[in-house]
Every structure is written in C-alpha cells, then in structure tokens.
Amino acid sequence: MENNETVCHCMDVSRGDIIKAIKELNLKTVEEVGKATEAGTGCGGCQPVIQEILDEINR
C-alpha cells in the first residue's frame, strides 16, 4: 500500500497521514490514531489496517 492511498474512506485519511501522526505524536493505539486523525472513527472498517500500520511502525 502506497502512502497516498486512502485507508479511511469515511474520513478521507491516507496511509501517509496516519504514519505521520504515529511518528510525530508517538501513537500506540487505534484509538489514539482516531483522536489525532479521525481515521477509524466512522464505520470502523479500517481499524484493522490502522492496527497493521501501528504494528509496522512500533516494532
């Protein structure tokens, strides 16, 4: 998945936006990502992908 691809379609948040927030704000949970970016706060269908991104960055 490229950084410009949309992860959260409800809130129009890209993978790059999520990665930037995780790195800049030291986010550790899907809920924290949601508060920072609104990703995953609509239907919630993208929450597993957000968790995958978190796992990838916070190894």
CHARMM-style PDB file with segment names, atoms N, HN, CA, C and O in Angstrom:
ATOM      1  N   MET     1       0.842  -1.183   0.000  1.00  0.00      PROA
ATOM      2  CA  MET     1       0.000   0.000   0.000  1.00  0.00      PROA
ATOM      3  C   MET     1       0.886   1.244   0.000  1.00  0.00      PROA
ATOM      4  O   MET     1       1.806   1.362   0.809  1.00  0.00      PROA
ATOM      5  N   GLU     2       0.605   2.147  -0.892  1.00  0.00      PROA
ATOM      6  HN  GLU     2      -0.143   2.052  -1.549  1.00  0.00      PROA
ATOM      7  CA  GLU     2       1.365   3.384  -1.007  1.00  0.00      PROA
ATOM      8  C   GLU     2       0.887   4.402   0.037  1.00  0.00      PROA
ATOM      9  O   GLU     2      -0.249   4.329   0.505  1.00  0.00      PROA
ATOM     10  N   ASN     3       1.747   5.339   0.392  1.00  0.00      PROA
ATOM     11  HN  ASN     3       2.670   5.399   0.011  1.00  0.00      PROA
ATOM     12  CA  ASN     3       1.409   6.331   1.413  1.00  0.00      PROA
ATOM     13  C   ASN     3       0.277   7.253   0.993  1.00  0.00      PROA
ATOM     14  O   ASN     3      -0.401   7.819   1.851  1.00  0.00      PROA
ATOM     15  N   ASN     4       0.055   7.418  -0.306  1.00  0.00      PROA
ATOM     16  HN  ASN     4       0.606   6.958  -1.003  1.00  0.00      PROA
ATOM     17  CA  ASN     4      -1.013   8.307  -0.754  1.00  0.00      PROA
ATOM     18  C   ASN     4      -2.367   7.590  -0.864  1.00  0.00      PROA
ATOM     19  O   ASN     4      -3.378   8.222  -1.169  1.00  0.00      PROA
ATOM     20  N   GLU     5      -2.388   6.287  -0.620  1.00  0.00      PROA
ATOM     21  HN  GLU     5      -1.567   5.773  -0.372  1.00  0.00      PROA
ATOM     22  CA  GLU     5      -3.650   5.549  -0.687  1.00  0.00      PROA
ATOM     23  C   GLU     5      -4.511   5.838   0.536  1.00  0.00      PROA
ATOM     24  O   GLU     5      -4.009   5.979   1.651  1.00  0.00      PROA
ATOM     25  N   THR     6      -5.805   5.924   0.304  1.00  0.00      PROA
ATOM     26  HN  THR     6      -6.212   5.810  -0.602  1.00  0.00      PROA
ATOM     27  CA  THR     6      -6.741   6.194   1.385  1.00  0.00      PROA
ATOM     28  C   THR     6      -6.957   4.939   2.211  1.00  0.00      PROA
ATOM     29  O   THR     6      -7.297   3.883   1.677  1.00  0.00      PROA
ATOM     30  N   VAL     7      -6.759   5.060   3.509  1.00  0.00      PROA
ATOM     31  HN  VAL     7      -6.483   5.918   3.943  1.00  0.00      PROA
ATOM     32  CA  VAL     7      -7.014   3.966   4.447  1.00  0.00      PROA
ATOM     33  C   VAL     7      -8.434   4.100   4.992  1.00  0.00      PROA
ATOM     34  O   VAL     7      -9.196   3.134   5.011  1.00  0.00      PROA
ATOM     35  N   CYS     8      -8.779   5.303   5.432  1.00  0.00      PROA
ATOM     36  HN  CYS     8      -8.160   6.088   5.417  1.00  0.00      PROA
ATOM     37  CA  CYS     8     -10.111   5.565   5.986  1.00  0.00      PROA
ATOM     38  C   CYS     8     -10.912   6.368   4.973  1.00  0.00      PROA
ATOM     39  O   CYS     8     -10.687   7.563   4.783  1.00  0.00      PROA
ATOM     40  N   HSD     9     -11.848   5.690   4.329  1.00  0.00      PROA
ATOM     41  HN  HSD     9     -12.032   4.719   4.484  1.00  0.00      PROA
ATOM     42  CA  HSD     9     -12.659   6.361   3.304  1.00  0.00      PROA
ATOM     43  C   HSD     9     -13.720   7.259   3.925  1.00  0.00      PROA
ATOM     44  O   HSD     9     -14.092   8.272   3.332  1.00  0.00      PROA
ATOM     45  N   CYS    10     -14.211   6.909   5.100  1.00  0.00      PROA
ATOM     46  HN  CYS    10     -13.909   6.086   5.581  1.00  0.00      PROA
ATOM     47  CA  CYS    10     -15.231   7.734   5.756  1.00  0.00      PROA
ATOM     48  C   CYS    10     -14.706   9.134   6.058  1.00  0.00      PROA
ATOM     49  O   CYS    10     -15.411  10.127   5.873  1.00  0.00      PROA
ATOM     50  N   MET    11     -13.464   9.201   6.524  1.00  0.00      PROA
ATOM     51  HN  MET    11     -12.892   8.395   6.674  1.00  0.00      PROA
ATOM     52  CA  MET    11     -12.875  10.477   6.933  1.00  0.00      PROA
ATOM     53  C   MET    11     -11.790  10.966   5.965  1.00  0.00      PROA
ATOM     54  O   MET    11     -11.159  11.996   6.201  1.00  0.00      PROA
ATOM     55  N   ASP    12     -11.579  10.215   4.868  1.00  0.00      PROA
ATOM     56  HN  ASP    12     -12.092   9.379   4.676  1.00  0.00      PROA
ATOM     57  CA  ASP    12     -10.617  10.578   3.829  1.00  0.00      PROA
ATOM     58  C   ASP    12      -9.214  10.790   4.405  1.00  0.00      PROA
ATOM     59  O   ASP    12      -8.619  11.857   4.251  1.00  0.00      PROA
ATOM     60  N   VAL    13      -8.695   9.741   5.076  1.00  0.00      PROA
ATOM     61  HN  VAL    13      -9.178   8.874   5.200  1.00  0.00      PROA
ATOM     62  CA  VAL    13      -7.366   9.803   5.686  1.00  0.00      PROA
ATOM     63  C   VAL    13      -6.459   8.796   4.976  1.00  0.00      PROA
ATOM     64  O   VAL    13      -6.798   7.622   4.827  1.00  0.00      PROA
ATOM     65  N   SER    14      -5.304   9.286   4.545  1.00  0.00      PROA
ATOM     66  HN  SER    14      -5.027  10.239   4.666  1.00  0.00      PROA
ATOM     67  CA  SER    14      -4.376   8.434   3.809  1.00  0.00      PROA
ATOM     68  C   SER    14      -3.432   7.683   4.739  1.00  0.00      PROA
ATOM     69  O   SER    14      -3.298   8.011   5.918  1.00  0.00      PROA
ATOM     70  N   ARG    15      -2.789   6.678   4.185  1.00  0.00      PROA
ATOM     71  HN  ARG    15      -2.897   6.411   3.228  1.00  0.00      PROA
ATOM     72  CA  ARG    15      -1.767   5.930   4.928  1.00  0.00      PROA
ATOM     73  C   ARG    15      -0.657   6.877   5.391  1.00  0.00      PROA
ATOM     74  O   ARG    15      -0.181   6.770   6.521  1.00  0.00      PROA
ATOM     75  N   GLY    16      -0.250   7.797   4.527  1.00  0.00      PROA
ATOM     76  HN  GLY    16      -0.637   7.884   3.610  1.00  0.00      PROA
ATOM     77  CA  GLY    16       0.795   8.753   4.877  1.00  0.00      PROA
ATOM     78  C   GLY    16       0.407   9.650   6.041  1.00  0.00      PROA
ATOM     79  O   GLY    16       1.234   9.953   6.901  1.00  0.00      PROA
ATOM     80  N   ASP    17      -0.853  10.075   6.067  1.00  0.00      PROA
ATOM     81  HN  ASP    17      -1.524   9.829   5.368  1.00  0.00      PROA
ATOM     82  CA  ASP    17      -1.340  10.903   7.177  1.00  0.00      PROA
ATOM     83  C   ASP    17      -1.274  10.132   8.495  1.00  0.00      PROA
ATOM     84  O   ASP    17      -0.907  10.687   9.531  1.00  0.00      PROA
ATOM     85  N   ILE    18      -1.628   8.863   8.444  1.00  0.00      PROA
ATOM     86  HN  ILE    18      -1.926   8.412   7.602  1.00  0.00      PROA
ATOM     87  CA  ILE    18      -1.614   8.024   9.640  1.00  0.00      PROA
ATOM     88  C   ILE    18      -0.172   7.795  10.107  1.00  0.00      PROA
ATOM     89  O   ILE    18       0.123   7.906  11.297  1.00  0.00      PROA
ATOM     90  N   ILE    19       0.706   7.479   9.181  1.00  0.00      PROA
ATOM     91  HN  ILE    19       0.466   7.388   8.215  1.00  0.00      PROA
ATOM     92  CA  ILE    19       2.117   7.253   9.532  1.00  0.00      PROA
ATOM     93  C   ILE    19       2.717   8.513  10.154  1.00  0.00      PROA
ATOM     94  O   ILE    19       3.412   8.438  11.167  1.00  0.00      PROA
ATOM     95  N   LYS    20       2.452   9.655   9.555  1.00  0.00      PROA
ATOM     96  HN  LYS    20       1.888   9.717   8.731  1.00  0.00      PROA
ATOM     97  CA  LYS    20       2.981  10.921  10.066  1.00  0.00      PROA
ATOM     98  C   LYS    20       2.505  11.160  11.499  1.00  0.00      PROA
ATOM     99  O   LYS    20       3.301  11.525  12.363  1.00  0.00      PROA
ATOM    100  N   ALA    21       1.220  10.958  11.751  1.00  0.00      PROA
ATOM    101  HN  ALA    21       0.573  10.662  11.049  1.00  0.00      PROA
ATOM    102  CA  ALA    21       0.671  11.174  13.097  1.00  0.00      PROA
ATOM    103  C   ALA    21       1.285  10.201  14.102  1.00  0.00      PROA
ATOM    104  O   ALA    21       1.632  10.596  15.215  1.00  0.00      PROA
ATOM    105  N   ILE    22       1.420   8.937  13.717  1.00  0.00      PROA
ATOM    106  HN  ILE    22       1.139   8.615  12.813  1.00  0.00      PROA
ATOM    107  CA  ILE    22       2.000   7.934  14.619  1.00  0.00      PROA
ATOM    108  C   ILE    22       3.417   8.329  15.007  1.00  0.00      PROA
ATOM    109  O   ILE    22       3.788   8.268  16.179  1.00  0.00      PROA
ATOM    110  N   LYS    23       4.204   8.730  14.021  1.00  0.00      PROA
ATOM    111  HN  LYS    23       3.903   8.779  13.069  1.00  0.00      PROA
ATOM    112  CA  LYS    23       5.608   9.077  14.286  1.00  0.00      PROA
ATOM    113  C   LYS    23       5.742  10.376  15.065  1.00  0.00      PROA
ATOM    114  O   LYS    23       6.520  10.449  16.015  1.00  0.00      PROA
ATOM    115  N   GLU    24       4.999  11.393  14.677  1.00  0.00      PROA
ATOM    116  HN  GLU    24       4.366  11.334  13.905  1.00  0.00      PROA
ATOM    117  CA  GLU    24       5.131  12.706  15.319  1.00  0.00      PROA
ATOM    118  C   GLU    24       4.562  12.724  16.733  1.00  0.00      PROA
ATOM    119  O   GLU    24       5.089  13.411  17.608  1.00  0.00      PROA
ATOM    120  N   LEU    25       3.485  11.968  16.959  1.00  0.00      PROA
ATOM    121  HN  LEU    25       3.057  11.410  16.248  1.00  0.00      PROA
ATOM    122  CA  LEU    25       2.798  12.011  18.251  1.00  0.00      PROA
ATOM    123  C   LEU    25       3.052  10.770  19.106  1.00  0.00      PROA
ATOM    124  O   LEU    25       2.503  10.635  20.200  1.00  0.00      PROA
ATOM    125  N   ASN    26       3.893   9.861  18.591  1.00  0.00      PROA
ATOM    126  HN  ASN    26       4.338   9.971  17.702  1.00  0.00      PROA
ATOM    127  CA  ASN    26       4.231   8.629  19.314  1.00  0.00      PROA
ATOM    128  C   ASN    26       2.964   7.847  19.698  1.00  0.00      PROA
ATOM    129  O   ASN    26       2.800   7.440  20.848  1.00  0.00      PROA
ATOM    130  N   LEU    27       2.086   7.650  18.730  1.00  0.00      PROA
ATOM    131  HN  LEU    27       2.219   7.981  17.796  1.00  0.00      PROA
ATOM    132  CA  LEU    27       0.812   6.978  18.971  1.00  0.00      PROA
ATOM    133  C   LEU    27       1.019   5.471  19.061  1.00  0.00      PROA
ATOM    134  O   LEU    27       1.864   4.907  18.366  1.00  0.00      PROA
ATOM    135  N   LYS    28       0.234   4.825  19.929  1.00  0.00      PROA
ATOM    136  HN  LYS    28      -0.453   5.284  20.494  1.00  0.00      PROA
ATOM    137  CA  LYS    28       0.392   3.390  20.168  1.00  0.00      PROA
ATOM    138  C   LYS    28      -0.891   2.588  19.931  1.00  0.00      PROA
ATOM    139  O   LYS    28      -0.831   1.364  19.817  1.00  0.00      PROA
ATOM    140  N   THR    29      -2.044   3.248  19.857  1.00  0.00      PROA
ATOM    141  HN  THR    29      -2.093   4.242  19.950  1.00  0.00      PROA
ATOM    142  CA  THR    29      -3.306   2.514  19.724  1.00  0.00      PROA
ATOM    143  C   THR    29      -4.142   3.064  18.573  1.00  0.00      PROA
ATOM    144  O   THR    29      -3.942   4.190  18.117  1.00  0.00      PROA
ATOM    145  N   VAL    30      -5.082   2.240  18.116  1.00  0.00      PROA
ATOM    146  HN  VAL    30      -5.244   1.325  18.486  1.00  0.00      PROA
ATOM    147  CA  VAL    30      -6.021   2.657  17.071  1.00  0.00      PROA
ATOM    148  C   VAL    30      -6.836   3.854  17.566  1.00  0.00      PROA
ATOM    149  O   VAL    30      -7.132   4.771  16.800  1.00  0.00      PROA
ATOM    150  N   GLU    31      -7.192   3.837  18.839  1.00  0.00      PROA
ATOM    151  HN  GLU    31      -6.952   3.092  19.461  1.00  0.00      PROA
ATOM    152  CA  GLU    31      -7.979   4.930  19.419  1.00  0.00      PROA
ATOM    153  C   GLU    31      -7.206   6.242  19.377  1.00  0.00      PROA
ATOM    154  O   GLU    31      -7.772   7.291  19.071  1.00  0.00      PROA
ATOM    155  N   GLU    32      -5.904   6.184  19.685  1.00  0.00      PROA
ATOM    156  HN  GLU    32      -5.443   5.331  19.934  1.00  0.00      PROA
ATOM    157  CA  GLU    32      -5.076   7.393  19.630  1.00  0.00      PROA
ATOM    158  C   GLU    32      -4.973   7.923  18.209  1.00  0.00      PROA
ATOM    159  O   GLU    32      -5.005   9.134  17.991  1.00  0.00      PROA
ATOM    160  N   VAL    33      -4.849   7.019  17.244  1.00  0.00      PROA
ATOM    161  HN  VAL    33      -4.824   6.035  17.421  1.00  0.00      PROA
ATOM    162  CA  VAL    33      -4.800   7.426  15.835  1.00  0.00      PROA
ATOM    163  C   VAL    33      -6.126   8.100  15.457  1.00  0.00      PROA
ATOM    164  O   VAL    33      -6.135   9.109  14.752  1.00  0.00      PROA
ATOM    165  N   GLY    34      -7.230   7.541  15.928  1.00  0.00      PROA
ATOM    166  HN  GLY    34      -7.222   6.722  16.501  1.00  0.00      PROA
ATOM    167  CA  GLY    34      -8.542   8.124  15.655  1.00  0.00      PROA
ATOM    168  C   GLY    34      -8.691   9.526  16.207  1.00  0.00      PROA
ATOM    169  O   GLY    34      -9.231  10.411  15.543  1.00  0.00      PROA
ATOM    170  N   LYS    35      -8.207   9.726  17.427  1.00  0.00      PROA
ATOM    171  HN  LYS    35      -7.768   9.008  17.965  1.00  0.00      PROA
ATOM    172  CA  LYS    35      -8.281  11.062  18.032  1.00  0.00      PROA
ATOM    173  C   LYS    35      -7.424  12.067  17.275  1.00  0.00      PROA
ATOM    174  O   LYS    35      -7.806  13.227  17.118  1.00  0.00      PROA
ATOM    175  N   ALA    36      -6.269  11.620  16.810  1.00  0.00      PROA
ATOM    176  HN  ALA    36      -5.959  10.678  16.938  1.00  0.00      PROA
ATOM    177  CA  ALA    36      -5.338  12.518  16.129  1.00  0.00      PROA
ATOM    178  C   ALA    36      -5.726  12.803  14.681  1.00  0.00      PROA
ATOM    179  O   ALA    36      -5.495  13.907  14.187  1.00  0.00      PROA
ATOM    180  N   THR    37      -6.317  11.814  13.992  1.00  0.00      PROA
ATOM    181  HN  THR    37      -6.505  10.918  14.394  1.00  0.00      PROA
ATOM    182  CA  THR    37      -6.555  11.949  12.549  1.00  0.00      PROA
ATOM    183  C   THR    37      -8.014  11.760  12.140  1.00  0.00      PROA
ATOM    184  O   THR    37      -8.374  12.064  11.003  1.00  0.00      PROA
ATOM    185  N   GLU    38      -8.854  11.268  13.037  1.00  0.00      PROA
ATOM    186  HN  GLU    38      -8.561  11.022  13.961  1.00  0.00      PROA
ATOM    187  CA  GLU    38     -10.246  10.874  12.781  1.00  0.00      PROA
ATOM    188  C   GLU    38     -10.357   9.564  12.012  1.00  0.00      PROA
ATOM    189  O   GLU    38     -11.468   9.089  11.777  1.00  0.00      PROA
ATOM    190  N   ALA    39      -9.232   8.966  11.611  1.00  0.00      PROA
ATOM    191  HN  ALA    39      -8.330   9.352  11.802  1.00  0.00      PROA
ATOM    192  CA  ALA    39      -9.262   7.684  10.913  1.00  0.00      PROA
ATOM    193  C   ALA    39      -9.826   6.611  11.834  1.00  0.00      PROA
ATOM    194  O   ALA    39      -9.440   6.514  12.999  1.00  0.00      PROA
ATOM    195  N   GLY    40     -10.739   5.810  11.303  1.00  0.00      PROA
ATOM    196  HN  GLY    40     -11.052   5.889  10.356  1.00  0.00      PROA
ATOM    197  CA  GLY    40     -11.315   4.715  12.067  1.00  0.00      PROA
ATOM    198  C   GLY    40     -12.476   5.114  12.949  1.00  0.00      PROA
ATOM    199  O   GLY    40     -13.005   4.286  13.690  1.00  0.00      PROA
ATOM    200  N   THR    41     -12.880   6.370  12.880  1.00  0.00      PROA
ATOM    201  HN  THR    41     -12.451   7.043  12.277  1.00  0.00      PROA
ATOM    202  CA  THR    41     -13.957   6.839  13.757  1.00  0.00      PROA
ATOM    203  C   THR    41     -15.310   6.883  13.069  1.00  0.00      PROA
ATOM    204  O   THR    41     -16.313   7.227  13.694  1.00  0.00      PROA
ATOM    205  N   GLY    42     -15.349   6.537  11.784  1.00  0.00      PROA
ATOM    206  HN  GLY    42     -14.534   6.258  11.276  1.00  0.00      PROA
ATOM    207  CA  GLY    42     -16.623   6.486  11.066  1.00  0.00      PROA
ATOM    208  C   GLY    42     -17.235   5.108  11.234  1.00  0.00      PROA
ATOM    209  O   GLY    42     -17.785   4.797  12.290  1.00  0.00      PROA
ATOM    210  N   CYS    43     -17.145   4.288  10.212  1.00  0.00      PROA
ATOM    211  HN  CYS    43     -16.698   4.541   9.354  1.00  0.00      PROA
ATOM    212  CA  CYS    43     -17.721   2.943  10.264  1.00  0.00      PROA
ATOM    213  C   CYS    43     -16.829   1.965  11.020  1.00  0.00      PROA
ATOM    214  O   CYS    43     -17.300   0.934  11.499  1.00  0.00      PROA
ATOM    215  N   GLY    44     -15.527   2.291  11.127  1.00  0.00      PROA
ATOM    216  HN  GLY    44     -15.145   3.128  10.738  1.00  0.00      PROA
ATOM    217  CA  GLY    44     -14.595   1.419  11.841  1.00  0.00      PROA
ATOM    218  C   GLY    44     -14.004   0.303  11.007  1.00  0.00      PROA
ATOM    219  O   GLY    44     -13.193  -0.477  11.506  1.00  0.00      PROA
ATOM    220  N   GLY    45     -14.388   0.212   9.766  1.00  0.00      PROA
ATOM    221  HN  GLY    45     -15.047   0.845   9.360  1.00  0.00      PROA
ATOM    222  CA  GLY    45     -13.906  -0.869   8.916  1.00  0.00      PROA
ATOM    223  C   GLY    45     -12.405  -0.850   8.651  1.00  0.00      PROA
ATOM    224  O   GLY    45     -11.819  -1.882   8.323  1.00  0.00      PROA
ATOM    225  N   CYS    46     -11.788   0.303   8.789  1.00  0.00      PROA
ATOM    226  HN  CYS    46     -12.264   1.141   9.055  1.00  0.00      PROA
ATOM    227  CA  CYS    46     -10.360   0.423   8.520  1.00  0.00      PROA
ATOM    228  C   CYS    46      -9.501   0.195   9.764  1.00  0.00      PROA
ATOM    229  O   CYS    46      -8.274   0.225   9.670  1.00  0.00      PROA
ATOM    230  N   GLN    47     -10.104  -0.029  10.904  1.00  0.00      PROA
ATOM    231  HN  GLN    47     -11.101  -0.053  10.981  1.00  0.00      PROA
ATOM    232  CA  GLN    47      -9.335  -0.182  12.133  1.00  0.00      PROA
ATOM    233  C   GLN    47      -8.301  -1.311  12.071  1.00  0.00      PROA
ATOM    234  O   GLN    47      -7.206  -1.140  12.605  1.00  0.00      PROA
ATOM    235  N   PRO    48      -8.596  -2.459  11.444  1.00  0.00      PROA
ATOM    236  CA  PRO    48      -7.555  -3.488  11.325  1.00  0.00      PROA
ATOM    237  C   PRO    48      -6.338  -3.023  10.518  1.00  0.00      PROA
ATOM    238  O   PRO    48      -5.208  -3.399  10.831  1.00  0.00      PROA
ATOM    239  N   VAL    49      -6.562  -2.216   9.491  1.00  0.00      PROA
ATOM    240  HN  VAL    49      -7.480  -1.910   9.237  1.00  0.00      PROA
ATOM    241  CA  VAL    49      -5.449  -1.700   8.694  1.00  0.00      PROA
ATOM    242  C   VAL    49      -4.648  -0.693   9.520  1.00  0.00      PROA
ATOM    243  O   VAL    49      -3.419  -0.668   9.449  1.00  0.00      PROA
ATOM    244  N   ILE    50      -5.335   0.129  10.294  1.00  0.00      PROA
ATOM    245  HN  ILE    50      -6.333   0.110  10.351  1.00  0.00      PROA
ATOM    246  CA  ILE    50      -4.646   1.077  11.173  1.00  0.00      PROA
ATOM    247  C   ILE    50      -3.779   0.315  12.166  1.00  0.00      PROA
ATOM    248  O   ILE    50      -2.649   0.720  12.441  1.00  0.00      PROA
ATOM    249  N   GLN    51      -4.296  -0.783  12.704  1.00  0.00      PROA
ATOM    250  HN  GLN    51      -5.214  -1.112  12.481  1.00  0.00      PROA
ATOM    251  CA  GLN    51      -3.516  -1.600  13.643  1.00  0.00      PROA
ATOM    252  C   GLN    51      -2.284  -2.181  12.954  1.00  0.00      PROA
ATOM    253  O   GLN    51      -1.209  -2.228  13.552  1.00  0.00      PROA
ATOM    254  N   GLU    52      -2.426  -2.619  11.718  1.00  0.00      PROA
ATOM    255  HN  GLU    52      -3.299  -2.581  11.233  1.00  0.00      PROA
ATOM    256  CA  GLU    52      -1.280  -3.142  10.964  1.00  0.00      PROA
ATOM    257  C   GLU    52      -0.205  -2.068  10.794  1.00  0.00      PROA
ATOM    258  O   GLU    52       0.985  -2.351  10.930  1.00  0.00      PROA
ATOM    259  N   ILE    53      -0.622  -0.847  10.497  1.00  0.00      PROA
ATOM    260  HN  ILE    53      -1.589  -0.617  10.386  1.00  0.00      PROA
ATOM    261  CA  ILE    53       0.330   0.256  10.342  1.00  0.00      PROA
ATOM    262  C   ILE    53       1.027   0.537  11.678  1.00  0.00      PROA
ATOM    263  O   ILE    53       2.241   0.734  11.718  1.00  0.00      PROA
ATOM    264  N   LEU    54       0.260   0.553  12.764  1.00  0.00      PROA
ATOM    265  HN  LEU    54      -0.727   0.393  12.731  1.00  0.00      PROA
ATOM    266  CA  LEU    54       0.840   0.747  14.090  1.00  0.00      PROA
ATOM    267  C   LEU    54       1.876  -0.328  14.398  1.00  0.00      PROA
ATOM    268  O   LEU    54       2.976  -0.033  14.863  1.00  0.00      PROA
ATOM    269  N   ASP    55       1.510  -1.569  14.133  1.00  0.00      PROA
ATOM    270  HN  ASP    55       0.615  -1.809  13.755  1.00  0.00      PROA
ATOM    271  CA  ASP    55       2.419  -2.688  14.406  1.00  0.00      PROA
ATOM    272  C   ASP    55       3.710  -2.564  13.597  1.00  0.00      PROA
ATOM    273  O   ASP    55       4.803  -2.841  14.092  1.00  0.00      PROA
ATOM    274  N   GLU    56       3.558  -2.148  12.360  1.00  0.00      PROA
ATOM    275  HN  GLU    56       2.670  -1.923  11.958  1.00  0.00      PROA
ATOM    276  CA  GLU    56       4.698  -1.999  11.451  1.00  0.00      PROA
ATOM    277  C   GLU    56       5.655  -0.908  11.956  1.00  0.00      PROA
ATOM    278  O   GLU    56       6.872  -1.091  11.930  1.00  0.00      PROA
ATOM    279  N   ILE    57       5.116   0.204  12.405  1.00  0.00      PROA
ATOM    280  HN  ILE    57       4.127   0.353  12.426  1.00  0.00      PROA
ATOM    281  CA  ILE    57       5.940   1.336  12.819  1.00  0.00      PROA
ATOM    282  C   ILE    57       6.499   1.153  14.230  1.00  0.00      PROA
ATOM    283  O   ILE    57       7.636   1.538  14.501  1.00  0.00      PROA
ATOM    284  N   ASN    58       5.720   0.578  15.114  1.00  0.00      PROA
ATOM    285  HN  ASN    58       4.796   0.264  14.895  1.00  0.00      PROA
ATOM    286  CA  ASN    58       6.099   0.479  16.524  1.00  0.00      PROA
ATOM    287  C   ASN    58       6.754  -0.852  16.892  1.00  0.00      PROA
ATOM    288  O   ASN    58       6.659  -1.279  18.043  1.00  0.00      PROA
ATOM    289  N   ARG    59       7.403  -1.503  15.959  1.00  0.00      PROA
ATOM    290  HN  ARG    59       7.480  -1.156  15.024  1.00  0.00      PROA
ATOM    291  CA  ARG    59       8.083  -2.776  16.247  1.00  0.00      PROA
ATOM    292  C   ARG    59       9.167  -2.579  17.266  1.00  0.00      PROA
ATOM    293  OT1 ARG    59       9.849  -3.536  17.635  1.00  0.00      PROA
TER     294      ARG     59
END
